[in-house]
Amino acid sequence: MDPKQLAGEQAAAYVENNMVIGLGTGSTACWAIKKIGERIANEGLQLTCTATSIQSEKLAEQFHIPLTDIAQVSSIDITIDGADEIDRQLDMIKGGGGALLREKIIANITKYYIIVADESKYVAQLGAFGIPVEVVPFGWQRTAEHLEKLGAKPTLRKKEQETFITDNGNYILDCDFGLINDAASLETSIHNIPGVVVCGLFISRAHKLILGKKDGSTEEITTKR
Ligand SMILES: O=C[C@H](O)[C@H](O)[C@H](O)COP(=O)(O)O
């Protein structure tokens, strides 16, 4: 079985009746969404679900998962989401799919945050992936200069040769900072730049990582927060 599917489906087993659930984004979290849909259909689970992207909203609708707008949800029991890189402390880089802002808003109100990934995402040190930074379109070139002063090589994200636009109408600067030594202070420094909406560093947020492996096994790594 696909390691992403293994991890995603295993995470869906943590969902219990009457919970409020955050639905993540990406090619791994989608397996959790599908499985949650199956569990609703087969077990009659009553859930309140809210999604981290338009893409995940569409997927949830496809699997007949009822959705509640974030405006009505002040606390989430469990969110299941993916990561682009995750280290031994379960600090992460996210945003490869451009969903980082909604993902961080949802992570911020989540009591138990489960990350699902294949083993290639589990790294000793964050940074090789680069850090996606969502910026407002106004003066994005000036925001990019500030990121350069912090040590980044920023690249404006494109999709099919057009500027990539996030679900929130913003741009993404993919920032190569090299390998990162102090991710928490870098996150703060990036967030202090005017024009930055959010960056893809997710520090001290995840509670559990479920890794799917090529040999068909899974590993759960848990940390106390
Ligand atoms: O913006 C996208 C999200 O942060 C994804 O969760 C992340 O990019 C991982 O996606 P995938 O499971 O497709 O590698």
Ligand as a Chemical Component Dictionary entry (heavy atoms), coordinates in Angstrom:
data_LIG
# 
_chem_comp.id                   LIG 
_chem_comp.type                 NON-POLYMER 
_chem_comp.pdbx_formal_charge   0 
_chem_comp.three_letter_code    LIG 
# 
loop_
_chem_comp_atom.comp_id 
_chem_comp_atom.atom_id 
_chem_comp_atom.alt_atom_id 
_chem_comp_atom.type_symbol 
_chem_comp_atom.charge 
_chem_comp_atom.model_Cartn_x 
_chem_comp_atom.model_Cartn_y 
_chem_comp_atom.model_Cartn_z 
_chem_comp_atom.pdbx_ordinal 
LIG O1 O1 O 0 0.080  23.440 1.726  1  
LIG C1 C1 C 0 0.063  22.226 1.813  2  
LIG C2 C2 C 0 0.184  21.482 3.065  3  
LIG O2 O2 O 0 1.011  22.072 4.021  4  
LIG C3 C3 C 0 0.461  19.991 2.909  5  
LIG O3 O3 O 0 -0.020 19.393 4.066  6  
LIG C4 C4 C 0 1.921  19.645 2.712  7  
LIG O4 O4 O 0 2.415  20.334 1.580  8  
LIG C5 C5 C 0 2.146  18.133 2.535  9  
LIG O5 O5 O 0 1.494  17.689 1.409  10 
LIG P1 P1 P 0 1.686  16.223 0.817  11 
LIG O6 O6 O 0 1.120  15.279 1.829  12 
LIG O7 O7 O 0 0.928  16.242 -0.480 13 
LIG O8 O8 O 0 3.159  16.026 0.590  14 
# 
loop_
_chem_comp_bond.comp_id 
_chem_comp_bond.atom_id_1 
_chem_comp_bond.atom_id_2 
_chem_comp_bond.value_order 
_chem_comp_bond.pdbx_ordinal 
LIG O1 C1 DOUB 1  
LIG C1 C2 SING 2  
LIG C2 O2 SING 3  
LIG C2 C3 SING 4  
LIG C3 O3 SING 5  
LIG C3 C4 SING 6  
LIG C4 O4 SING 7  
LIG C4 C5 SING 8  
LIG C5 O5 SING 9  
LIG O5 P1 SING 10 
LIG P1 O6 DOUB 11 
LIG P1 O7 SING 12 
LIG P1 O8 SING 13 
# 
